[in-house]
Amino acid sequence: MEIHFPGFQKTPPVSESRRSSRAAYKPRAWSLAAEVVYPQAVKWAVGSFEPYKAPGPDGIQSILLQERLKVMLGQLTKFFRANIALRYVP
């Protein structure tokens, strides 16, 4: 993660009791996510992947992301922002 997302810090798993509270809308969390994750950063991260490296557990090949980034950039940016704002690591 550190290679593709500099500054990334892994956090311990969240207990079930805390899981429901983190989904509450927190404007500061979303504005921070927007500062950290923006289209150019996602474009840079995806471009830094080795295109034919073996896929991760999700089965998505890096080359697919790289070749279709124009189509998916907006959705990927929203997805990564939501992950940060909701404190969720897929």
Backbone atoms as SQL, in Angstrom:
CREATE TABLE atoms (id INTEGER PRIMARY KEY, chain TEXT, resi INTEGER, resn TEXT, atom TEXT, x REAL, y REAL, z REAL);
INSERT INTO atoms VALUES
  (1, 'A', 1, 'MET', 'N', 0.809, -1.185, 0.000),
  (2, 'A', 1, 'MET', 'CA', 0.000, 0.000, 0.000),
  (3, 'A', 1, 'MET', 'C', 0.862, 1.262, 0.000),
  (4, 'A', 2, 'GLU', 'N', 1.931, 1.266, 0.742),
  (5, 'A', 2, 'GLU', 'CA', 2.776, 2.454, 0.861),
  (6, 'A', 2, 'GLU', 'C', 3.341, 2.869, -0.501),
  (7, 'A', 3, 'ILE', 'N', 3.601, 1.897, -1.376),
  (8, 'A', 3, 'ILE', 'CA', 4.165, 2.211, -2.690),
  (9, 'A', 3, 'ILE', 'C', 3.175, 3.022, -3.523),
  (10, 'A', 4, 'HIS', 'N', 1.924, 2.563, -3.571),
  (11, 'A', 4, 'HIS', 'CA', 0.927, 3.203, -4.419),
  (12, 'A', 4, 'HIS', 'C', 0.182, 4.338, -3.728),
  (13, 'A', 5, 'PHE', 'N', 0.148, 4.326, -2.397),
  (14, 'A', 5, 'PHE', 'CA', -0.551, 5.359, -1.636),
  (15, 'A', 5, 'PHE', 'C', 0.362, 5.846, -0.523),
  (16, 'A', 6, 'PRO', 'N', 1.319, 6.717, -0.847),
  (17, 'A', 6, 'PRO', 'CA', 2.269, 7.198, 0.157),
  (18, 'A', 6, 'PRO', 'C', 1.549, 7.801, 1.363),
  (19, 'A', 7, 'GLY', 'N', 2.034, 7.453, 2.532),
  (20, 'A', 7, 'GLY', 'CA', 1.437, 7.956, 3.758),
  (21, 'A', 7, 'GLY', 'C', 0.331, 7.078, 4.309),
  (22, 'A', 8, 'PHE', 'N', -0.005, 6.001, 3.576),
  (23, 'A', 8, 'PHE', 'CA', -1.058, 5.094, 4.035),
  (24, 'A', 8, 'PHE', 'C', -0.669, 4.474, 5.367),
  (25, 'A', 9, 'GLN', 'N', -1.623, 4.415, 6.277),
  (26, 'A', 9, 'GLN', 'CA', -1.393, 3.778, 7.570),
  (27, 'A', 9, 'GLN', 'C', -2.477, 2.746, 7.806),
  (28, 'A', 10, 'LYS', 'N', -2.080, 1.520, 8.026),
  (29, 'A', 10, 'LYS', 'CA', -3.038, 0.458, 8.292),
  (30, 'A', 10, 'LYS', 'C', -3.541, 0.601, 9.723),
  (31, 'A', 11, 'THR', 'N', -4.841, 0.456, 9.899),
  (32, 'A', 11, 'THR', 'CA', -5.423, 0.556, 11.234),
  (33, 'A', 11, 'THR', 'C', -5.957, -0.803, 11.658),
  (34, 'A', 12, 'PRO', 'N', -6.059, -1.050, 12.961),
  (35, 'A', 12, 'PRO', 'CA', -6.588, -2.332, 13.422),
  (36, 'A', 12, 'PRO', 'C', -8.061, -2.469, 13.053),
  (37, 'A', 13, 'PRO', 'N', -8.560, -3.719, 12.955),
  (38, 'A', 13, 'PRO', 'CA', -9.974, -3.931, 12.613),
  (39, 'A', 13, 'PRO', 'C', -10.898, -3.231, 13.613),
  (40, 'A', 14, 'VAL', 'N', -12.021, -2.788, 13.118),
  (41, 'A', 14, 'VAL', 'CA', -12.998, -2.089, 13.946),
  (42, 'A', 14, 'VAL', 'C', -14.002, -3.091, 14.498),
  (43, 'A', 15, 'SER', 'N', -14.327, -2.961, 15.771),
  (44, 'A', 15, 'SER', 'CA', -15.303, -3.867, 16.380),
  (45, 'A', 15, 'SER', 'C', -16.684, -3.585, 15.808),
  (46, 'A', 16, 'GLU', 'N', -17.581, -4.559, 15.898),
  (47, 'A', 16, 'GLU', 'CA', -18.940, -4.436, 15.381),
  (48, 'A', 16, 'GLU', 'C', -19.671, -3.251, 16.007),
  (49, 'A', 17, 'SER', 'N', -19.457, -2.987, 17.284),
  (50, 'A', 17, 'SER', 'CA', -20.160, -1.884, 17.948),
  (51, 'A', 17, 'SER', 'C', -19.734, -0.528, 17.382),
  (52, 'A', 18, 'ARG', 'N', -18.488, -0.396, 16.999),
  (53, 'A', 18, 'ARG', 'CA', -18.001, 0.866, 16.429),
  (54, 'A', 18, 'ARG', 'C', -18.322, 0.982, 14.949),
  (55, 'A', 19, 'ARG', 'N', -18.563, -0.156, 14.297),
  (56, 'A', 19, 'ARG', 'CA', -18.800, -0.162, 12.857),
  (57, 'A', 19, 'ARG', 'C', -20.015, 0.683, 12.477),
  (58, 'A', 20, 'SER', 'N', -21.100, 0.584, 13.229),
  (59, 'A', 20, 'SER', 'CA', -22.305, 1.328, 12.881),
  (60, 'A', 20, 'SER', 'C', -22.120, 2.828, 13.102),
  (61, 'A', 21, 'SER', 'N', -21.341, 3.221, 14.096),
  (62, 'A', 21, 'SER', 'CA', -21.156, 4.645, 14.372),
  (63, 'A', 21, 'SER', 'C', -20.274, 5.326, 13.330),
  (64, 'A', 22, 'ARG', 'N', -19.412, 4.584, 12.670),
  (65, 'A', 22, 'ARG', 'CA', -18.524, 5.234, 11.710),
  (66, 'A', 22, 'ARG', 'C', -19.237, 5.590, 10.416),
  (67, 'A', 23, 'ALA', 'N', -20.406, 4.989, 10.160),
  (68, 'A', 23, 'ALA', 'CA', -21.132, 5.267, 8.930),
  (69, 'A', 23, 'ALA', 'C', -21.897, 6.590, 8.999),
  (70, 'A', 24, 'ALA', 'N', -21.971, 7.194, 10.177),
  (71, 'A', 24, 'ALA', 'CA', -22.671, 8.467, 10.314),
  (72, 'A', 24, 'ALA', 'C', -21.973, 9.530, 9.463),
  (73, 'A', 25, 'TYR', 'N', -22.763, 10.420, 8.899),
  (74, 'A', 25, 'TYR', 'CA', -22.210, 11.473, 8.047),
  (75, 'A', 25, 'TYR', 'C', -21.384, 12.439, 8.884),
  (76, 'A', 26, 'LYS', 'N', -20.142, 12.608, 8.493),
  (77, 'A', 26, 'LYS', 'CA', -19.235, 13.516, 9.190),
  (78, 'A', 26, 'LYS', 'C', -18.603, 14.421, 8.135),
  (79, 'A', 27, 'PRO', 'N', -19.087, 15.664, 8.042),
  (80, 'A', 27, 'PRO', 'CA', -18.588, 16.569, 6.993),
  (81, 'A', 27, 'PRO', 'C', -17.070, 16.706, 6.970),
  (82, 'A', 28, 'ARG', 'N', -16.439, 16.767, 8.128),
  (83, 'A', 28, 'ARG', 'CA', -14.978, 16.926, 8.167),
  (84, 'A', 28, 'ARG', 'C', -14.292, 15.723, 7.531),
  (85, 'A', 29, 'ALA', 'N', -14.821, 14.521, 7.772),
  (86, 'A', 29, 'ALA', 'CA', -14.224, 13.316, 7.188),
  (87, 'A', 29, 'ALA', 'C', -14.287, 13.366, 5.664),
  (88, 'A', 30, 'TRP', 'N', -15.416, 13.843, 5.127),
  (89, 'A', 30, 'TRP', 'CA', -15.561, 13.908, 3.677),
  (90, 'A', 30, 'TRP', 'C', -14.679, 15.004, 3.074),
  (91, 'A', 31, 'SER', 'N', -14.528, 16.122, 3.766),
  (92, 'A', 31, 'SER', 'CA', -13.663, 17.171, 3.210),
  (93, 'A', 31, 'SER', 'C', -12.199, 16.737, 3.259),
  (94, 'A', 32, 'LEU', 'N', -11.823, 16.013, 4.312),
  (95, 'A', 32, 'LEU', 'CA', -10.463, 15.479, 4.384),
  (96, 'A', 32, 'LEU', 'C', -10.235, 14.468, 3.263),
  (97, 'A', 33, 'ALA', 'N', -11.217, 13.596, 3.038),
  (98, 'A', 33, 'ALA', 'CA', -11.103, 12.606, 1.962),
  (99, 'A', 33, 'ALA', 'C', -10.932, 13.291, 0.609),
  (100, 'A', 34, 'ALA', 'N', -11.632, 14.403, 0.400),
  (101, 'A', 34, 'ALA', 'CA', -11.517, 15.141, -0.864),
  (102, 'A', 34, 'ALA', 'C', -10.145, 15.790, -1.011),
  (103, 'A', 35, 'GLU', 'N', -9.535, 16.171, 0.113),
  (104, 'A', 35, 'GLU', 'CA', -8.189, 16.747, 0.062),
  (105, 'A', 35, 'GLU', 'C', -7.141, 15.686, -0.262),
  (106, 'A', 36, 'VAL', 'N', -7.351, 14.485, 0.250),
  (107, 'A', 36, 'VAL', 'CA', -6.377, 13.403, 0.101),
  (108, 'A', 36, 'VAL', 'C', -6.537, 12.679, -1.230),
  (109, 'A', 37, 'VAL', 'N', -7.776, 12.431, -1.635),
  (110, 'A', 37, 'VAL', 'CA', -8.051, 11.669, -2.858),
  (111, 'A', 37, 'VAL', 'C', -8.674, 12.605, -3.886),
  (112, 'A', 38, 'TYR', 'N', -7.953, 12.818, -4.961),
  (113, 'A', 38, 'TYR', 'CA', -8.444, 13.647, -6.050),
  (114, 'A', 38, 'TYR', 'C', -8.068, 12.936, -7.351),
  (115, 'A', 39, 'PRO', 'N', -8.760, 13.239, -8.450),
  (116, 'A', 39, 'PRO', 'CA', -8.569, 12.484, -9.692),
  (117, 'A', 39, 'PRO', 'C', -7.114, 12.314, -10.128),
  (118, 'A', 40, 'GLN', 'N', -6.307, 13.359, -10.048),
  (119, 'A', 40, 'GLN', 'CA', -4.907, 13.240, -10.480),
  (120, 'A', 40, 'GLN', 'C', -4.132, 12.249, -9.611),
  (121, 'A', 41, 'ALA', 'N', -4.438, 12.188, -8.314),
  (122, 'A', 41, 'ALA', 'CA', -3.757, 11.241, -7.427),
  (123, 'A', 41, 'ALA', 'C', -4.151, 9.807, -7.766),
  (124, 'A', 42, 'VAL', 'N', -5.431, 9.594, -8.061),
  (125, 'A', 42, 'VAL', 'CA', -5.892, 8.253, -8.449),
  (126, 'A', 42, 'VAL', 'C', -5.245, 7.864, -9.773),
  (127, 'A', 43, 'LYS', 'N', -5.199, 8.802, -10.708),
  (128, 'A', 43, 'LYS', 'CA', -4.571, 8.548, -12.014),
  (129, 'A', 43, 'LYS', 'C', -3.099, 8.174, -11.835),
  (130, 'A', 44, 'TRP', 'N', -2.401, 8.907, -10.974),
  (131, 'A', 44, 'TRP', 'CA', -0.995, 8.609, -10.712),
  (132, 'A', 44, 'TRP', 'C', -0.843, 7.220, -10.094),
  (133, 'A', 45, 'ALA', 'N', -1.673, 6.908, -9.089),
  (134, 'A', 45, 'ALA', 'CA', -1.570, 5.617, -8.398),
  (135, 'A', 45, 'ALA', 'C', -1.808, 4.461, -9.364),
  (136, 'A', 46, 'VAL', 'N', -2.867, 4.546, -10.165),
  (137, 'A', 46, 'VAL', 'CA', -3.170, 3.470, -11.118),
  (138, 'A', 46, 'VAL', 'C', -2.060, 3.366, -12.159),
  (139, 'A', 47, 'GLY', 'N', -1.525, 4.478, -12.593),
  (140, 'A', 47, 'GLY', 'CA', -0.431, 4.465, -13.569),
  (141, 'A', 47, 'GLY', 'C', 0.850, 3.862, -13.029),
  (142, 'A', 48, 'SER', 'N', 1.006, 3.855, -11.714),
  (143, 'A', 48, 'SER', 'CA', 2.227, 3.300, -11.118),
  (144, 'A', 48, 'SER', 'C', 2.181, 1.780, -10.958),
  (145, 'A', 49, 'PHE', 'N', 1.009, 1.182, -11.182),
  (146, 'A', 49, 'PHE', 'CA', 0.895, -0.282, -11.073),
  (147, 'A', 49, 'PHE', 'C', 1.642, -0.949, -12.225),
  (148, 'A', 50, 'GLU', 'N', 2.223, -2.104, -11.961),
  (149, 'A', 50, 'GLU', 'CA', 2.794, -2.920, -13.038),
  (150, 'A', 50, 'GLU', 'C', 1.615, -3.506, -13.815),
  (151, 'A', 51, 'PRO', 'N', 1.539, -3.283, -15.138),
  (152, 'A', 51, 'PRO', 'CA', 0.339, -3.669, -15.887),
  (153, 'A', 51, 'PRO', 'C', -0.002, -5.158, -15.871),
  (154, 'A', 52, 'TYR', 'N', 0.990, -6.019, -15.894),
  (155, 'A', 52, 'TYR', 'CA', 0.692, -7.450, -16.004),
  (156, 'A', 52, 'TYR', 'C', 1.016, -8.230, -14.740),
  (157, 'A', 53, 'LYS', 'N', 1.123, -7.526, -13.640),
  (158, 'A', 53, 'LYS', 'CA', 1.354, -8.191, -12.358),
  (159, 'A', 53, 'LYS', 'C', 0.098, -8.988, -11.995),
  (160, 'A', 54, 'ALA', 'N', 0.281, -10.067, -11.254),
  (161, 'A', 54, 'ALA', 'CA', -0.853, -10.908, -10.865),
  (162, 'A', 54, 'ALA', 'C', -1.886, -10.080, -10.100),
  (163, 'A', 55, 'PRO', 'N', -3.168, -10.324, -10.369),
  (164, 'A', 55, 'PRO', 'CA', -4.208, -9.564, -9.673),
  (165, 'A', 55, 'PRO', 'C', -4.278, -9.925, -8.191),
  (166, 'A', 56, 'GLY', 'N', -4.873, -9.036, -7.421),
  (167, 'A', 56, 'GLY', 'CA', -5.071, -9.291, -5.997),
  (168, 'A', 56, 'GLY', 'C', -6.279, -10.187, -5.783),
  (169, 'A', 57, 'PRO', 'N', -6.765, -10.275, -4.546),
  (170, 'A', 57, 'PRO', 'CA', -7.898, -11.149, -4.231),
  (171, 'A', 57, 'PRO', 'C', -9.173, -10.779, -4.989),
  (172, 'A', 58, 'ASP', 'N', -9.287, -9.529, -5.442),
  (173, 'A', 58, 'ASP', 'CA', -10.486, -9.124, -6.180),
  (174, 'A', 58, 'ASP', 'C', -10.468, -9.611, -7.628),
  (175, 'A', 59, 'GLY', 'N', -9.312, -10.077, -8.108),
  (176, 'A', 59, 'GLY', 'CA', -9.201, -10.604, -9.462),
  (177, 'A', 59, 'GLY', 'C', -9.070, -9.535, -10.540),
  (178, 'A', 60, 'ILE', 'N', -8.968, -8.281, -10.162),
  (179, 'A', 60, 'ILE', 'CA', -8.883, -7.195, -11.146),
  (180, 'A', 60, 'ILE', 'C', -7.431, -7.001, -11.576),
  (181, 'A', 61, 'GLN', 'N', -7.193, -7.109, -12.868),
  (182, 'A', 61, 'GLN', 'CA', -5.857, -6.924, -13.421),
  (183, 'A', 61, 'GLN', 'C', -5.539, -5.426, -13.508),
  (184, 'A', 62, 'SER', 'N', -4.321, -5.064, -13.232),
  (185, 'A', 62, 'SER', 'CA', -3.893, -3.661, -13.295),
  (186, 'A', 62, 'SER', 'C', -4.099, -3.074, -14.681),
  (187, 'A', 63, 'ILE', 'N', -3.851, -3.863, -15.699),
  (188, 'A', 63, 'ILE', 'CA', -3.976, -3.371, -17.072),
  (189, 'A', 63, 'ILE', 'C', -5.413, -2.940, -17.372),
  (190, 'A', 64, 'LEU', 'N', -6.389, -3.626, -16.777),
  (191, 'A', 64, 'LEU', 'CA', -7.792, -3.244, -16.973),
  (192, 'A', 64, 'LEU', 'C', -8.038, -1.835, -16.429),
  (193, 'A', 65, 'LEU', 'N', -7.551, -1.578, -15.231),
  (194, 'A', 65, 'LEU', 'CA', -7.709, -0.244, -14.642),
  (195, 'A', 65, 'LEU', 'C', -7.001, 0.812, -15.487),
  (196, 'A', 66, 'GLN', 'N', -5.803, 0.485, -15.945),
  (197, 'A', 66, 'GLN', 'CA', -5.025, 1.452, -16.719),
  (198, 'A', 66, 'GLN', 'C', -5.663, 1.753, -18.073),
  (199, 'A', 67, 'GLU', 'N', -6.166, 0.728, -18.733),
  (200, 'A', 67, 'GLU', 'CA', -6.744, 0.915, -20.067),
  (201, 'A', 67, 'GLU', 'C', -8.110, 1.596, -20.026),
  (202, 'A', 68, 'ARG', 'N', -8.852, 1.442, -18.946),
  (203, 'A', 68, 'ARG', 'CA', -10.208, 1.994, -18.848),
  (204, 'A', 68, 'ARG', 'C', -10.320, 3.120, -17.819),
  (205, 'A', 69, 'LEU', 'N', -9.203, 3.697, -17.457),
  (206, 'A', 69, 'LEU', 'CA', -9.199, 4.711, -16.409),
  (207, 'A', 69, 'LEU', 'C', -10.065, 5.926, -16.755),
  (208, 'A', 70, 'LYS', 'N', -10.073, 6.331, -18.026),
  (209, 'A', 70, 'LYS', 'CA', -10.887, 7.491, -18.410),
  (210, 'A', 70, 'LYS', 'C', -12.355, 7.271, -18.060),
  (211, 'A', 71, 'VAL', 'N', -12.823, 6.049, -18.245),
  (212, 'A', 71, 'VAL', 'CA', -14.221, 5.714, -17.977),
  (213, 'A', 71, 'VAL', 'C', -14.487, 5.615, -16.476),
  (214, 'A', 72, 'MET', 'N', -13.520, 5.102, -15.720),
  (215, 'A', 72, 'MET', 'CA', -13.727, 4.790, -14.303),
  (216, 'A', 72, 'MET', 'C', -13.168, 5.816, -13.325),
  (217, 'A', 73, 'LEU', 'N', -12.461, 6.821, -13.792),
  (218, 'A', 73, 'LEU', 'CA', -11.756, 7.729, -12.884),
  (219, 'A', 73, 'LEU', 'C', -12.681, 8.401, -11.867),
  (220, 'A', 74, 'GLY', 'N', -13.803, 8.902, -12.312),
  (221, 'A', 74, 'GLY', 'CA', -14.741, 9.557, -11.400),
  (222, 'A', 74, 'GLY', 'C', -15.270, 8.607, -10.334),
  (223, 'A', 75, 'GLN', 'N', -15.644, 7.407, -10.755),
  (224, 'A', 75, 'GLN', 'CA', -16.182, 6.429, -9.811),
  (225, 'A', 75, 'GLN', 'C', -15.113, 5.935, -8.844),
  (226, 'A', 76, 'LEU', 'N', -13.905, 5.699, -9.347),
  (227, 'A', 76, 'LEU', 'CA', -12.820, 5.267, -8.454),
  (228, 'A', 76, 'LEU', 'C', -12.492, 6.350, -7.429),
  (229, 'A', 77, 'THR', 'N', -12.493, 7.597, -7.862),
  (230, 'A', 77, 'THR', 'CA', -12.220, 8.699, -6.938),
  (231, 'A', 77, 'THR', 'C', -13.274, 8.738, -5.836),
  (232, 'A', 78, 'LYS', 'N', -14.544, 8.621, -6.209),
  (233, 'A', 78, 'LYS', 'CA', -15.625, 8.600, -5.213),
  (234, 'A', 78, 'LYS', 'C', -15.493, 7.398, -4.282),
  (235, 'A', 79, 'PHE', 'N', -15.144, 6.254, -4.848),
  (236, 'A', 79, 'PHE', 'CA', -14.991, 5.025, -4.056),
  (237, 'A', 79, 'PHE', 'C', -13.897, 5.192, -3.001),
  (238, 'A', 80, 'PHE', 'N', -12.733, 5.699, -3.413),
  (239, 'A', 80, 'PHE', 'CA', -11.629, 5.862, -2.465),
  (240, 'A', 80, 'PHE', 'C', -11.926, 6.947, -1.432),
  (241, 'A', 81, 'ARG', 'N', -12.620, 7.997, -1.841),
  (242, 'A', 81, 'ARG', 'CA', -13.019, 9.024, -0.867),
  (243, 'A', 81, 'ARG', 'C', -13.967, 8.438, 0.173),
  (244, 'A', 82, 'ALA', 'N', -14.914, 7.640, -0.280),
  (245, 'A', 82, 'ALA', 'CA', -15.864, 7.019, 0.650),
  (246, 'A', 82, 'ALA', 'C', -15.144, 6.083, 1.608),
  (247, 'A', 83, 'ASN', 'N', -14.154, 5.351, 1.105),
  (248, 'A', 83, 'ASN', 'CA', -13.388, 4.461, 1.981),
  (249, 'A', 83, 'ASN', 'C', -12.724, 5.240, 3.107),
  (250, 'A', 84, 'ILE', 'N', -12.176, 6.393, 2.782),
  (251, 'A', 84, 'ILE', 'CA', -11.508, 7.205, 3.800),
  (252, 'A', 84, 'ILE', 'C', -12.530, 7.844, 4.738),
  (253, 'A', 85, 'ALA', 'N', -13.555, 8.463, 4.178),
  (254, 'A', 85, 'ALA', 'CA', -14.545, 9.164, 5.003),
  (255, 'A', 85, 'ALA', 'C', -15.287, 8.217, 5.944),
  (256, 'A', 86, 'LEU', 'N', -15.555, 6.996, 5.474),
  (257, 'A', 86, 'LEU', 'CA', -16.289, 6.027, 6.293),
  (258, 'A', 86, 'LEU', 'C', -15.366, 5.111, 7.089),
  (259, 'A', 87, 'ARG', 'N', -14.052, 5.362, 6.957),
  (260, 'A', 87, 'ARG', 'CA', -13.045, 4.568, 7.674),
  (261, 'A', 87, 'ARG', 'C', -13.177, 3.082, 7.367),
  (262, 'A', 88, 'TYR', 'N', -13.273, 2.781, 6.085),
  (263, 'A', 88, 'TYR', 'CA', -13.443, 1.397, 5.644),
  (264, 'A', 88, 'TYR', 'C', -12.294, 1.012, 4.729),
  (265, 'A', 89, 'VAL', 'N', -11.666, -0.113, 5.027),
  (266, 'A', 89, 'VAL', 'CA', -10.612, -0.646, 4.168),
  (267, 'A', 89, 'VAL', 'C', -11.143, -1.939, 3.566),
  (268, 'A', 90, 'PRO', 'N', -11.368, -1.936, 2.240),
  (269, 'A', 90, 'PRO', 'CA', -11.930, -3.150, 1.607),
  (270, 'A', 90, 'PRO', 'C', -10.956, -4.304, 1.605);
